Amino acid sequence: MKGQLYLPEAKRKYFKSEILNFVEIYTQKLLPVFKDIESVADKFADDFYNKIMNQSGGNDMLDPGSITETALDEGIDYYSYLKLGKYNLTAIWHATLYQVWEQQTRLFLFREMSHVLEIQFETFCIKLSETKEKFKLHNIDIESFSCWPKINELRLLCNVIKHGSGSSEKKLRKINPVLFNQKYGIDHMKTFKTTLLEETLSIDEKTLKNYNKALLSFWDEIPERSYSDAIK
């Protein structure tokens, strides 16, 4: 049975807008929450100090120097808490960005192929290999796209963020070792063996935008119409 994939300009723009909007939520709404966390932590330390001093009621037995040291420690802990929160948000947004694209492609293929086939969404393209196969049935080799290396990199990064050490980590290191945090000769991923409990990945707003560009390019590279001689 013959079939086709049809991507009109309006639908292409919609898919791209979903990706753009997702990234803009991070850059414009969420990231500003963590702006100037050093000052926030300093205020936390000052408030801690003032609270203890005010509760002392002029107790001469209290050592202001000791309280100052404790307040500084509290401020450092709070800064670390905020910094890790910012990193976790960034990591989750990278991983979910890939999943947004993955769900887009799955839904696009399902809707187009449902015109000529009776298929169940629950079992349709649940693996990336199946998605690539369905595109190839319509004479589209997405692995030949200029954006594919970056999308594949994001796929591996998504797996590393979710699962930590493993085969995806090894593959990602070969593709882009810069993504792994290295300071003072220490590989944080190898040391802490986690991607969310410590800042082991070197990711930020710039890396997110680079992956965003690749996913936008993907929808630009999909032809308006593509055909298959036979699908099943």
Order of alpha helices (4+ residues) and beta strands (2+ residues): beta-alpha-alpha-alpha-alpha-alpha-alpha-beta-beta-alpha-alpha-beta
